[in-house]
Amino acid sequence: MMTVVALAGAAAAHEFEAGDLVIDHPWSRTTPPVAKTGTGYVAITNNGAEPDTLVGGSSEISEGFELHTSEIIEGVAKMRPLTEGLTIAPGETVTLEPGGTHAMLTGLKKPIREGEPFAGTLVFERAGEVPIEFMIEGFGGRPEPAGDAHDGHQQ
């Protein structure tokens, strides 16, 4: 059973539940009209006794959905795909955020615009497919480290 709690306003917190998982405030950033990629962020809490692994997902506005991590190594931002997924241990919260682990939305079908939330799905090993909605925040809403720019990313 999935419970959806949505509050008025683009910046209001919203959460989704799937079994023991709580998916808190999925969000994305606006993109320029020519951007081919976007990003998705979220906090996932595992209130259960067993680990679960985020293995992928999808969105209605992109052809692809990939889990990536960004790290600063010797002053250079390096991004790599998480091909084994992202495990959320019991009692832990994992946060996908700018400059760190995030969902990369590849092959955008249209620009991501403020005030235009979009549907997505997160896929977990145990919880299965969980429908969510990404709220949109402009670049002024949360700081974005320099290592999180994806416009030049090649697949």
N, C-alpha and C positions, 0 to 999 in steps of 0.2 A: 504494500500500500504506500502511495506517495502522498505527502501532505505539502501543499504549496502555501506559503505565506508571503503576500506581496503588499507593500505599503505604498502610498501615493508618493510621487516624486522620483526622479531619475536616480538621485543619490541615496534614496532610502534603502535600508537593508532589506534583503529578501532572501529566503532560504527554502531549500527543498530537502526532503527526507526520503531515504530509501533504506528500509531495514534499520540497521545500526548506524548508517552514515547520515551526517548532516552536511549539506552542501550550502555554504553561506556566501551570499552576494556574488554570483557570477557577473563579471563585467568585462567590458572591452573599451578600447580607445577609439576615438574618431580617426579616420584615415584620409589622406589626400585622394582626390578623384582618380589618380593614376596608379595608386598602390595596388600591388598584386597580393600582398599579405597583410594580415591583421593579427591581433593577439587576443587571447582570452585568459582571464585571471579568476581565481576562486579560492576559498578556504574550505577544506574538507576535513571533518572531524569523524573519527571512528569511535563510537560509544560502545562497541561490541567487545566480545572476548576473542575474536579471531581477526587476523589481518585481512585487508582487502587491497587489491591493486587496481589503480586506474590504468587501463590498458589502451585507451583511445577515446574517440568521440567523433562528433560531426556537428556541423552547423548548417542552417538553411542558406547562409550567404557565402559559403565557400565550398570549393571542390574537395579540399583536404583538411585534415585536422591532425596535427602532430604534436607530441609532447617533446619539449626541448628544455635544456638547461643552459644558462649563461653563467660564465665565470670570468673574472678578471685574472689573467695569468701574465705576470710580468708587465702589467700596465696595458695589456691588450685584451679586449673582450672576445671571448671564444664561446661559440654556441655549438652544442651537440645534441642530437636526438636521443631520447630515452627509449631505446628499442625494447627494453624489458618492462616498461611501464613504471609506475610510481606507487610504491607500497605505503599504505597508511596503517601503522601498527595500532593495536587496541589502545584506546585512551589518548591517542595522539591526534594533533591537527597538522595537516600539511597545507601550506599556502603557496599557490601559484601567483607570482607577483612580478612586477617590472624589475628587470635586472637579475632575475633568478630563474627558477623553473616556471614555465608558462606553456600555454597551448598556442601553437602557431596555426593560424587559419590561412591555408594556402589556396591560391586560385580564387581570389575574391570575385564574386559575381557582380558586386556593386560596392560603392564606398560605404564604410561604416560611419553613420551620421548620428550626432547627438539627438536625442529624442526619438530614435528609431530602434528600440530593442529588437533582438532577434532570437529565434528559437535555436536550441542546440540539444545535444544528447551527450552525456558522459557514459562511458562503458567501463564497468568494473568486472573483475574476475568473478566475484561472489554475488554482488548486488545486481549485476546485469546492466541493462540499459536504463538510464535515468534521464527523463526529459527535464530540461532546465530552460531558463530565459536569461540571456545576457543583457544587462543594462549598459548604457553607453555613457561614458564620462569623457569630457574634453581633456585636452592636455594639461589644463590648469588644475584639474581635480586632484591628481596625485602626482608626485614627482616621478619622472621617468629617467633612470640612469642612462648614460650614453650607450651602454652595452646592449640596450634593448631595441635598437632600431632594426627593422626587418626589410625595409624597402629594397635593399641590395641583395637579399638572400636568394641564392640559386638552389634549386633542388637537384 
